[in-house]
Amino acid sequence: MIFGFTEQQISEFFLTYGVGAFILFMLFIIGHLAWQSKAGKFGTFVLFLGLAVGFVGFLAKVVIQWYLEK
Protein backbone atom coordinates (compact mmCIF):
# COMPACT_ATOMS: atom_id res chain seq x y z
CA MET A 1 0.00 0.00 0.00
CA ILE A 2 1.37 3.36 -1.06
CA PHE A 3 -0.54 6.44 0.13
CA GLY A 4 -3.54 4.20 0.72
CA PHE A 5 -3.60 2.80 -2.82
CA THR A 6 -2.73 -0.69 -3.95
CA GLU A 7 -0.17 -1.37 -6.66
CA GLN A 8 -2.96 -2.42 -9.02
CA GLN A 9 -4.83 0.87 -8.54
CA ILE A 10 -1.68 2.93 -9.14
CA SER A 11 -0.76 0.92 -12.23
CA GLU A 12 -4.25 1.19 -13.68
CA PHE A 13 -4.33 4.95 -13.12
CA PHE A 14 -0.97 5.64 -14.76
CA LEU A 15 -1.50 3.20 -17.62
CA THR A 16 -4.77 4.93 -18.45
CA TYR A 17 -4.20 8.61 -17.70
CA GLY A 18 -0.40 8.71 -17.80
CA VAL A 19 -0.15 7.09 -21.21
CA GLY A 20 -3.08 9.20 -22.43
CA ALA A 21 -1.28 12.38 -21.33
CA PHE A 22 1.89 11.13 -23.01
CA ILE A 23 -0.03 10.58 -26.26
CA LEU A 24 -1.36 14.15 -26.13
CA PHE A 25 2.15 15.43 -25.53
CA MET A 26 3.48 13.41 -28.47
CA LEU A 27 0.72 14.84 -30.71
CA PHE A 28 1.84 18.31 -29.63
CA ILE A 29 5.44 17.43 -30.52
CA ILE A 30 4.41 16.12 -33.96
CA GLY A 31 2.39 19.28 -34.62
CA HIS A 32 5.28 21.46 -33.51
CA LEU A 33 7.65 19.50 -35.73
CA ALA A 34 5.33 20.01 -38.71
CA TRP A 35 5.08 23.73 -37.96
CA GLN A 36 8.85 24.17 -37.52
CA SER A 37 9.62 22.35 -40.76
CA LYS A 38 6.90 24.27 -42.68
CA ALA A 39 5.61 20.94 -43.94
CA GLY A 40 2.35 22.23 -45.40
CA LYS A 41 -0.99 20.45 -45.23
CA PHE A 42 0.05 17.24 -46.95
CA GLY A 43 3.37 17.04 -45.09
CA THR A 44 1.61 17.57 -41.79
CA PHE A 45 -0.87 14.82 -42.67
CA VAL A 46 1.99 12.45 -43.53
CA LEU A 47 3.80 13.28 -40.28
CA PHE A 48 0.71 12.63 -38.19
CA LEU A 49 -0.11 9.47 -40.15
CA GLY A 50 3.38 8.03 -39.87
CA LEU A 51 4.23 9.03 -36.32
CA ALA A 52 0.85 8.77 -34.64
CA VAL A 53 -0.40 5.48 -36.11
CA GLY A 54 0.85 3.61 -33.03
CA PHE A 55 -1.58 5.52 -30.83
CA VAL A 56 -4.50 3.84 -32.57
CA GLY A 57 -3.69 0.55 -30.83
CA PHE A 58 -3.82 2.13 -27.37
CA LEU A 59 -7.04 3.97 -28.15
CA ALA A 60 -8.59 0.80 -29.59
CA LYS A 61 -7.69 -1.04 -26.38
CA VAL A 62 -9.48 1.58 -24.29
CA VAL A 63 -12.59 1.47 -26.50
CA ILE A 64 -12.67 -2.35 -26.54
CA GLN A 65 -12.33 -2.52 -22.74
CA TRP A 66 -15.11 0.03 -22.32
CA TYR A 67 -17.38 -1.91 -24.70
CA LEU A 68 -16.73 -5.27 -23.00
CA GLU A 69 -17.35 -3.85 -19.51
CA LYS A 70 -20.58 -2.24 -20.68
MMTF fields as JSON, N, C-alpha, C and O atoms, coordinates in Angstrom:
{
  "mmtfVersion": "1.0.0",
  "mmtfProducer": "UNKNOWN",
  "numBonds": 279,
  "numAtoms": 280,
  "numGroups": 70,
  "numChains": 1,
  "numModels": 1,
  "chainsPerModel": [1],
  "groupsPerChain": [70],
  "chainIdList": ["A"],
  "bondAtomList": [4, 2, 8, 6, 12, 10, 16, 14, 20, 18, 24, 22, 28, 26, 32, 30, 36, 34, 40, 38, 44, 42, 48, 46, 52, 50, 56, 54, 60, 58, 64, 62, 68, 66, 72, 70, 76, 74, 80, 78, 84, 82, 88, 86, 92, 90, 96, 94, 100, 98, 104, 102, 108, 106, 112, 110, 116, 114, 120, 118, 124, 122, 128, 126, 132, 130, 136, 134, 140, 138, 144, 142, 148, 146, 152, 150, 156, 154, 160, 158, 164, 162, 168, 166, 172, 170, 176, 174, 180, 178, 184, 182, 188, 186, 192, 190, 196, 194, 200, 198, 204, 202, 208, 206, 212, 210, 216, 214, 220, 218, 224, 222, 228, 226, 232, 230, 236, 234, 240, 238, 244, 242, 248, 246, 252, 250, 256, 254, 260, 258, 264, 262, 268, 266, 272, 270, 276, 274],
  "bondOrderList": [1, 1, 1, 1, 1, 1, 1, 1, 1, 1, 1, 1, 1, 1, 1, 1, 1, 1, 1, 1, 1, 1, 1, 1, 1, 1, 1, 1, 1, 1, 1, 1, 1, 1, 1, 1, 1, 1, 1, 1, 1, 1, 1, 1, 1, 1, 1, 1, 1, 1, 1, 1, 1, 1, 1, 1, 1, 1, 1, 1, 1, 1, 1, 1, 1, 1, 1, 1, 1],
  "groupList": [{"groupName": "MET", "atomNameList": ["N", "CA", "C", "O"], "elementList": ["N", "C", "C", "O"], "formalChargeList": [0, 0, 0, 0], "bondAtomList": [1, 0, 2, 1, 3, 2], "bondOrderList": [1, 1, 2], "singleLetterCode": "M", "chemCompType": "L-PEPTIDE LINKING"}, {"groupName": "ILE", "atomNameList": ["N", "CA", "C", "O"], "elementList": ["N", "C", "C", "O"], "formalChargeList": [0, 0, 0, 0], "bondAtomList": [1, 0, 2, 1, 3, 2], "bondOrderList": [1, 1, 2], "singleLetterCode": "I", "chemCompType": "L-PEPTIDE LINKING"}, {"groupName": "PHE", "atomNameList": ["N", "CA", "C", "O"], "elementList": ["N", "C", "C", "O"], "formalChargeList": [0, 0, 0, 0], "bondAtomList": [1, 0, 2, 1, 3, 2], "bondOrderList": [1, 1, 2], "singleLetterCode": "F", "chemCompType": "L-PEPTIDE LINKING"}, {"groupName": "GLY", "atomNameList": ["N", "CA", "C", "O"], "elementList": ["N", "C", "C", "O"], "formalChargeList": [0, 0, 0, 0], "bondAtomList": [1, 0, 2, 1, 3, 2], "bondOrderList": [1, 1, 2], "singleLetterCode": "G", "chemCompType": "PEPTIDE LINKING"}, {"groupName": "THR", "atomNameList": ["N", "CA", "C", "O"], "elementList": ["N", "C", "C", "O"], "formalChargeList": [0, 0, 0, 0], "bondAtomList": [1, 0, 2, 1, 3, 2], "bondOrderList": [1, 1, 2], "singleLetterCode": "T", "chemCompType": "L-PEPTIDE LINKING"}, {"groupName": "GLU", "atomNameList": ["N", "CA", "C", "O"], "elementList": ["N", "C", "C", "O"], "formalChargeList": [0, 0, 0, 0], "bondAtomList": [1, 0, 2, 1, 3, 2], "bondOrderList": [1, 1, 2], "singleLetterCode": "E", "chemCompType": "L-PEPTIDE LINKING"}, {"groupName": "GLN", "atomNameList": ["N", "CA", "C", "O"], "elementList": ["N", "C", "C", "O"], "formalChargeList": [0, 0, 0, 0], "bondAtomList": [1, 0, 2, 1, 3, 2], "bondOrderList": [1, 1, 2], "singleLetterCode": "Q", "chemCompType": "L-PEPTIDE LINKING"}, {"groupName": "SER", "atomNameList": ["N", "CA", "C", "O"], "elementList": ["N", "C", "C", "O"], "formalChargeList": [0, 0, 0, 0], "bondAtomList": [1, 0, 2, 1, 3, 2], "bondOrderList": [1, 1, 2], "singleLetterCode": "S", "chemCompType": "L-PEPTIDE LINKING"}, {"groupName": "LEU", "atomNameList": ["N", "CA", "C", "O"], "elementList": ["N", "C", "C", "O"], "formalChargeList": [0, 0, 0, 0], "bondAtomList": [1, 0, 2, 1, 3, 2], "bondOrderList": [1, 1, 2], "singleLetterCode": "L", "chemCompType": "L-PEPTIDE LINKING"}, {"groupName": "TYR", "atomNameList": ["N", "CA", "C", "O"], "elementList": ["N", "C", "C", "O"], "formalChargeList": [0, 0, 0, 0], "bondAtomList": [1, 0, 2, 1, 3, 2], "bondOrderList": [1, 1, 2], "singleLetterCode": "Y", "chemCompType": "L-PEPTIDE LINKING"}, {"groupName": "VAL", "atomNameList": ["N", "CA", "C", "O"], "elementList": ["N", "C", "C", "O"], "formalChargeList": [0, 0, 0, 0], "bondAtomList": [1, 0, 2, 1, 3, 2], "bondOrderList": [1, 1, 2], "singleLetterCode": "V", "chemCompType": "L-PEPTIDE LINKING"}, {"groupName": "ALA", "atomNameList": ["N", "CA", "C", "O"], "elementList": ["N", "C", "C", "O"], "formalChargeList": [0, 0, 0, 0], "bondAtomList": [1, 0, 2, 1, 3, 2], "bondOrderList": [1, 1, 2], "singleLetterCode": "A", "chemCompType": "L-PEPTIDE LINKING"}, {"groupName": "HIS", "atomNameList": ["N", "CA", "C", "O"], "elementList": ["N", "C", "C", "O"], "formalChargeList": [0, 0, 0, 0], "bondAtomList": [1, 0, 2, 1, 3, 2], "bondOrderList": [1, 1, 2], "singleLetterCode": "H", "chemCompType": "L-PEPTIDE LINKING"}, {"groupName": "TRP", "atomNameList": ["N", "CA", "C", "O"], "elementList": ["N", "C", "C", "O"], "formalChargeList": [0, 0, 0, 0], "bondAtomList": [1, 0, 2, 1, 3, 2], "bondOrderList": [1, 1, 2], "singleLetterCode": "W", "chemCompType": "L-PEPTIDE LINKING"}, {"groupName": "LYS", "atomNameList": ["N", "CA", "C", "O"], "elementList": ["N", "C", "C", "O"], "formalChargeList": [0, 0, 0, 0], "bondAtomList": [1, 0, 2, 1, 3, 2], "bondOrderList": [1, 1, 2], "singleLetterCode": "K", "chemCompType": "L-PEPTIDE LINKING"}],
  "groupTypeList": [0, 1, 2, 3, 2, 4, 5, 6, 6, 1, 7, 5, 2, 2, 8, 4, 9, 3, 10, 3, 11, 2, 1, 8, 2, 0, 8, 2, 1, 1, 3, 12, 8, 11, 13, 6, 7, 14, 11, 3, 14, 2, 3, 4, 2, 10, 8, 2, 8, 3, 8, 11, 10, 3, 2, 10, 3, 2, 8, 11, 14, 10, 10, 1, 6, 13, 9, 8, 5, 14],
  "groupIdList": [1, 2, 3, 4, 5, 6, 7, 8, 9, 10, 11, 12, 13, 14, 15, 16, 17, 18, 19, 20, 21, 22, 23, 24, 25, 26, 27, 28, 29, 30, 31, 32, 33, 34, 35, 36, 37, 38, 39, 40, 41, 42, 43, 44, 45, 46, 47, 48, 49, 50, 51, 52, 53, 54, 55, 56, 57, 58, 59, 60, 61, 62, 63, 64, 65, 66, 67, 68, 69, 70],
  "secStructList": [7, 5, 6, 6, 5, 7, 2, 2, 2, 2, 2, 2, 2, 0, 0, 0, 0, 0, 2, 2, 2, 2, 2, 2, 2, 2, 2, 2, 2, 2, 2, 2, 2, 2, 2, 2, 6, 6, 7, 2, 2, 2, 2, 2, 2, 2, 2, 2, 2, 2, 2, 2, 6, 6, 2, 2, 2, 2, 2, 2, 2, 2, 2, 2, 2, 2, 2, 2, 2, 7],
  "xCoordList": [0.839, 0.0, 0.892, 1.768, 0.645, 1.374, 0.342, -0.509, 0.415, -0.542, -1.985, -2.888, -2.198, -3.543, -4.043, -5.196, -3.206, -3.597, -2.795, -1.634, -3.43, -2.726, -1.913, -2.117, -1.005, -0.172, -1.033, -0.744, -2.068, -2.961, -3.673, -3.796, -4.14, -4.826, -3.885, -4.267, -2.668, -1.682, -1.323, -1.25, -1.102, -0.762, -1.884, -1.636, -3.11, -4.253, -4.404, -4.689, -4.214, -4.329, -3.289, -3.629, -2.024, -0.971, -0.975, -0.582, -1.414, -1.498, -2.645, -2.594, -3.659, -4.769, -4.499, -4.443, -4.332, -4.198, -2.769, -2.574, -1.787, -0.396, -0.047, 0.558, -0.42, -0.151, -1.006, -0.555, -2.232, -3.076, -2.466, -2.469, -1.947, -1.281, -0.024, 0.281, 0.695, 1.893, 1.53, 2.258, 0.423, -0.029, -0.363, 0.011, -1.06, -1.365, -0.088, 0.007, 0.876, 2.15, 2.864, 3.43, 2.842, 3.482, 2.776, 3.436, 1.44, 0.719, 1.14, 1.284, 1.336, 1.838, 3.221, 3.492, 4.089, 5.441, 5.386, 6.121, 4.535, 4.408, 3.903, 4.417, 2.898, 2.39, 3.446, 3.561, 4.208, 5.282, 6.359, 6.896, 6.668, 7.647, 7.167, 7.953, 5.899, 5.331, 5.364, 5.643, 5.078, 5.078, 6.496, 6.712, 7.465, 8.851, 9.445, 10.24, 9.063, 9.618, 8.836, 9.201, 7.749, 6.898, 6.471, 6.633, 5.92, 5.61, 4.41, 4.278, 3.552, 2.351, 1.27, 1.464, 0.136, -0.989, -0.707, -0.944, -0.204, 0.055, 1.196, 1.119, 2.241, 3.365, 2.958, 3.4, 2.108, 1.607, 0.775, 0.885, -0.062, -0.866, 0.032, -0.222, 1.076, 1.988, 2.708, 2.873, 3.139, 3.804, 2.873, 3.264, 1.648, 0.705, 0.367, 0.247, 0.214, -0.106, 1.037, 0.807, 2.239, 3.383, 3.783, 4.135, 3.733, 4.231, 3.155, 3.47, 1.907, 0.845, 0.033, -0.925, 0.39, -0.401, -0.329, -1.245, 0.731, 0.853, -0.131, -0.443, -0.623, -1.578, -2.923, -3.693, -3.202, -4.495, -4.676, -5.78, -3.613, -3.689, -4.086, -4.929, -3.473, -3.816, -5.257, -5.983, -5.672, -7.041, -8.047, -9.122, -7.702, -8.587, -8.73, -9.815, -7.644, -7.695, -8.648, -9.421, -8.596, -9.48, -10.935, -11.799, -11.211, -12.586, -13.099, -14.247, -12.266, -12.675, -12.949, -13.931, -12.092, -12.326, -13.627, -14.39, -13.886, -15.115, -16.333, -17.33, -16.243, -17.377, -17.633, -18.786, -16.562, -16.73, -17.25, -17.992, -16.872, -17.355, -18.782, -19.478, -19.213, -20.579, -21.525, -22.731],
  "yCoordList": [-1.176, 0.0, 1.251, 1.414, 2.1, 3.359, 4.477, 4.557, 5.333, 6.44, 5.944, 6.652, 4.754, 4.201, 3.532, 3.105, 3.431, 2.798, 1.522, 1.43, 0.547, -0.689, -0.505, 0.447, -1.42, -1.367, -1.469, -0.819, -2.266, -2.419, -1.104, -0.74, -0.396, 0.873, 1.924, 2.669, 1.974, 2.93, 2.598, 3.494, 1.332, 0.921, 1.23, 1.732, 0.936, 1.194, 2.683, 3.078, 3.508, 4.954, 5.476, 6.205, 5.106, 5.643, 5.031, 5.69, 3.781, 3.197, 3.805, 3.822, 4.297, 4.934, 6.414, 6.873, 7.157, 8.606, 9.043, 10.021, 8.348, 8.707, 8.497, 9.366, 7.363, 7.089, 7.995, 8.436, 8.268, 9.202, 10.596, 11.233, 11.07, 12.376, 12.355, 13.336, 11.256, 11.126, 11.168, 11.759, 10.552, 10.58, 12.01, 12.439, 12.746, 14.148, 14.969, 15.813, 14.732, 15.434, 15.086, 15.966, 13.816, 13.407, 14.034, 14.4, 14.168, 14.836, 16.303, 16.844, 16.944, 18.315, 18.385, 19.297, 17.446, 17.428, 17.239, 17.907, 16.347, 16.122, 17.384, 17.763, 18.04, 19.28, 20.373, 21.115, 20.472, 21.465, 21.166, 22.08, 19.902, 19.499, 19.871, 20.353, 19.653, 20.009, 21.522, 21.998, 22.274, 23.726, 24.269, 25.161, 23.721, 24.169, 23.866, 24.646, 22.745, 22.349, 22.936, 22.723, 23.682, 24.275, 23.202, 23.348, 22.123, 20.941, 21.136, 20.401, 22.071, 22.234, 21.258, 20.484, 21.304, 20.455, 18.98, 18.151, 18.651, 17.242, 16.697, 15.572, 17.477, 17.038, 16.83, 15.884, 17.721, 17.568, 16.305, 15.575, 16.045, 14.823, 13.589, 12.644, 13.597, 12.448, 12.278, 11.153, 13.382, 13.278, 12.668, 11.761, 13.168, 12.627, 11.171, 10.351, 10.852, 9.472, 8.531, 7.473, 8.907, 8.028, 7.916, 6.833, 9.031, 9.026, 8.714, 8.256, 8.952, 8.767, 7.491, 7.247, 6.68, 5.477, 4.476, 3.673, 4.512, 3.608, 3.909, 3.032, 5.144, 5.517, 4.841, 4.677, 4.454, 3.835, 2.545, 2.249, 1.791, 0.554, 0.799, 0.088, 1.816, 2.134, 2.607, 2.192, 3.468, 3.973, 2.857, 2.83, 1.937, 0.805, -0.069, -0.582, -0.242, -1.043, -0.414, -1.121, 0.891, 1.583, 1.422, 1.149, 1.588, 1.469, 0.041, -0.164, -0.945, -2.35, -2.707, -3.389, -2.253, -2.523, -1.88, -2.5, -0.653, 0.031, -0.725, -0.881, -1.192, -1.914, -3.234, -3.596, -3.967, -5.265, -5.126, -5.988, -4.053, -3.848, -3.336, -3.462, -2.765, -2.236, -3.358, -3.136],
  "zCoordList": [0.0, 0.0, 0.0, 0.849, -0.954, -1.058, -1.037, -1.922, -0.037, 0.128, 0.133, -0.312, 0.627, 0.725, -0.542, -0.596, -1.558, -2.82, -3.022, -2.625, -3.642, -3.95, -5.227, -5.982, -5.448, -6.656, -7.917, -8.922, -7.865, -9.018, -9.338, -10.507, -8.322, -8.54, -9.137, -10.039, -8.63, -9.138, -10.582, -11.424, -10.872, -12.23, -13.203, -14.299, -12.814, -13.681, -13.964, -15.095, -12.942, -13.122, -14.108, -15.039, -13.908, -14.762, -16.153, -17.115, -16.278, -17.616, -18.407, -19.637, -17.749, -18.448, -18.668, -19.809, -17.59, -17.7, -18.021, -18.742, -17.507, -17.801, -19.262, -19.891, -19.798, -21.208, -22.096, -23.152, -21.67, -22.428, -22.481, -23.534, -21.363, -21.333, -22.198, -22.876, -22.177, -23.006, -24.493, -25.29, -24.864, -26.256, -26.675, -27.767, -25.821, -26.133, -26.281, -27.173, -25.429, -25.526, -26.829, -27.479, -27.213, -28.468, -29.669, -30.641, -29.623, -30.706, -30.793, -31.889, -29.64, -29.632, -30.273, -31.054, -29.956, -30.518, -32.03, -32.757, -32.515, -33.957, -34.643, -35.696, -34.056, -34.62, -34.638, -35.614, -33.571, -33.505, -34.543, -35.169, -34.719, -35.731, -37.131, -37.948, -37.41, -38.709, -38.916, -40.016, -37.85, -37.956, -38.161, -38.981, -37.405, -37.519, -38.889, -39.412, -39.462, -40.763, -41.929, -43.085, -41.639, -42.682, -43.686, -44.898, -43.134, -43.938, -44.859, -45.838, -44.589, -45.405, -44.958, -44.021, -45.636, -45.227, -45.466, -44.587, -46.643, -46.951, -46.098, -45.605, -45.924, -45.094, -43.652, -43.001, -43.154, -41.786, -41.666, -40.682, -42.669, -42.67, -42.652, -41.905, -43.47, -43.527, -42.197, -41.726, -41.581, -40.278, -39.231, -38.496, -39.168, -38.194, -38.511, -37.602, -39.779, -40.154, -39.782, -39.196, -40.114, -39.873, -38.419, -37.949, -37.698, -36.325, -35.289, -34.191, -35.624, -34.637, -34.857, -34.124, -35.837, -36.108, -34.954, -34.782, -34.173, -33.034, -31.917, -31.111, -31.862, -30.831, -31.038, -30.091, -32.255, -32.572, -31.769, -31.311, -31.599, -30.827, -29.384, -28.837, -28.758, -27.374, -27.267, -26.364, -28.178, -28.146, -28.419, -27.82, -29.323, -29.593, -28.353, -28.077, -27.606, -26.38, -25.365, -24.719, -25.226, -24.285, -24.711, -23.878, -25.997, -26.496, -26.343, -25.947, -26.65, -26.539, -25.08, -24.788, -24.157, -22.743, -22.273, -21.531, -22.693, -22.319, -22.844, -22.139, -24.088, -24.703, -23.997, -23.761, -23.652, -22.996, -21.572, -21.102, -20.874, -19.513, -19.492, -18.485, -20.589, -20.681, -20.914, -21.023]
}
